[in-house]
């Protein structure tokens, strides 16, 4: 599959600046890699526009629930900025877009893409692993060998996995 036929986001090489037309801004970073970016974004946000600024270790349930609460109270002109490893940024982005945010309302800075969330279409479990696209990973739900495909679901924030040996099974 060529790069022109993939839904894997093309992350900016450098952290984007704060959106100058955003009326309010919420910032969420993950781990040490996201902390410095969040600090820079918070410092660059005009006075009175920063409504929420959090650095969490991971995009865990508590953090994503807090993000969902922010999205639900958002008004026109609100912007979301996410920084950290791809695995966490994709999970947070999935929550935000699932609640109606548009891509234009979200800015991201991805600090690493080695760790992935891989969705199993057989048992619907998401497996996290340090694996490149094109490699295989065992599903933690059904133990099938999943090929990590160059497709990211906006809904789940995970790469699609499919059974690597499907043709070999009779």
C-alpha positions in Angstrom: 0.0 0.0 0.0 1.5 3.3 -1.0 1.6 6.3 1.3 -1.0 8.1 -0.8 -3.5 5.4 0.1 -3.3 5.4 3.9 -5.4 6.8 6.7 -2.3 7.0 9.0 -2.0 10.7 10.0 0.9 12.7 8.7 2.1 14.3 11.8 3.9 17.7 11.5 7.6 17.6 11.9 7.5 20.3 14.5 4.9 21.3 17.1 2.4 23.7 15.5 1.8 27.0 17.1 -1.3 28.0 18.9 -4.2 28.8 16.6 -4.4 32.6 16.4 -8.2 32.6 15.7 -9.1 30.2 18.6 -11.1 32.1 21.2 -10.3 29.6 23.9 -7.6 26.8 24.0 -7.4 23.6 26.0 -4.0 21.8 26.1 -3.4 18.1 26.9 0.0 16.5 26.9 1.2 13.0 27.7 4.3 12.0 29.6 7.7 13.7 29.6 7.8 14.0 25.8 4.6 16.1 25.8 5.3 18.1 28.9 7.8 20.6 27.2 5.4 21.2 24.3 2.5 21.8 26.6 4.6 24.3 28.6 5.5 26.1 25.3 1.8 26.1 24.1 0.6 27.4 27.5 3.2 30.2 27.4 2.2 31.2 23.8 -1.5 31.3 24.4 -2.8 34.8 24.8 -3.9 35.8 28.3 -7.4 34.7 29.2 -7.7 32.1 26.4 -6.2 29.0 28.1 -9.1 27.2 29.7 -7.5 23.8 30.6 -3.9 22.7 30.7 -3.1 19.1 31.8 -0.1 16.7 31.4 -1.0 13.1 32.1 1.2 10.1 32.0 -1.0 8.2 29.6 -4.3 8.5 27.8 -6.0 6.4 30.4 -9.7 6.3 31.2 -9.5 9.1 33.8 -7.7 11.4 31.4 -10.0 10.6 28.5 -13.0 11.2 30.7 -11.7 14.6 31.7 -11.0 15.4 28.1 -14.6 14.4 27.2 -15.9 16.8 29.8 -13.9 19.6 28.3 -15.2 18.8 24.8 -18.8 18.7 26.0 -18.5 22.2 27.4 -16.7 23.6 24.3 -18.2 26.5 22.5 -17.6 28.0 19.0 -13.9 29.0 18.7 -12.6 26.4 21.1 -9.4 24.7 20.1 -7.8 21.5 21.4 -4.0 20.9 21.4 -2.6 17.4 22.0 1.1 16.5 22.5 2.9 13.3 23.3 3.4 9.8 21.9 1.2 8.8 18.9 -0.6 6.1 20.9 -1.9 8.7 23.4 -2.6 11.4 20.9 -4.6 9.1 18.7 -6.7 7.9 21.7 -7.4 11.5 22.8 -8.1 12.6 19.3 -10.6 9.7 18.9 -12.5 10.9 22.0 -12.6 14.5 20.7 -13.7 13.7 17.1 -16.2 11.2 18.5 -17.8 14.0 20.3 -18.0 16.2 17.3 -14.7 18.1 17.0 -13.4 18.8 13.5 -9.8 18.2 12.4 -9.5 22.0 12.0 -10.2 22.4 15.7 -7.4 20.1 16.9 -3.7 20.6 16.7 -1.2 17.8 17.4 2.5 17.3 18.2 3.5 13.7 18.1 6.7 12.9 19.9 7.1 9.3 18.9 5.2 6.6 16.9 6.8 3.3 17.9 4.1 2.3 20.3 0.7 1.5 18.6 -2.8 0.5 19.5 -4.0 -2.3 17.2 -7.7 -3.1 16.9 -8.7 -6.8 16.4 -11.7 -7.1 14.1 -12.4 -10.6 15.4 -12.8 -10.0 19.1 -12.8 -6.1 19.1 -10.0 -6.0 21.7 -7.3 -3.3 21.4 -3.8 -4.5 21.9 -0.9 -2.1 22.6 2.5 -3.0 21.5 5.8 -1.4 20.3 5.5 -2.5 16.7 5.9 -0.9 13.2 3.2 -0.9 10.5 3.5 -4.1 8.5 4.7 -6.2 11.5 2.6 -8.7 13.4 1.4 -8.7 17.0 -0.5 -11.3 19.0 -4.0 -10.1 20.0 -4.4 -9.9 23.7 -8.0 -10.9 23.4 -8.2 -13.9 21.1 -4.4 -14.6 20.6 -4.7 -14.4 16.8 -1.6 -13.1 15.0 -2.6 -9.7 13.7 -0.9 -7.9 10.8 -0.6 -4.2 11.7 -2.2 -2.5 8.6 -1.5 1.1 7.5 -5.0 2.2 8.4 -6.0 4.2 11.5 -9.6 4.3 12.7 -10.7 7.8 13.6 -13.4 6.2 15.8 -11.1 4.0 17.9 -7.8 5.8 17.5 -6.2 2.5 16.7 -4.5 0.8 13.7 -6.4 -2.0 12.0 -5.1 -5.5 12.6 -6.1 -8.4 10.5 -5.4 -12.1 10.9 -1.9 -12.6 9.4 -2.4 -16.2 8.5 -6.0 -16.1 7.3 -5.1 -17.7 3.9 -3.3 -20.6 5.7 -6.2 -21.7 7.8 -8.5 -24.3 6.1 
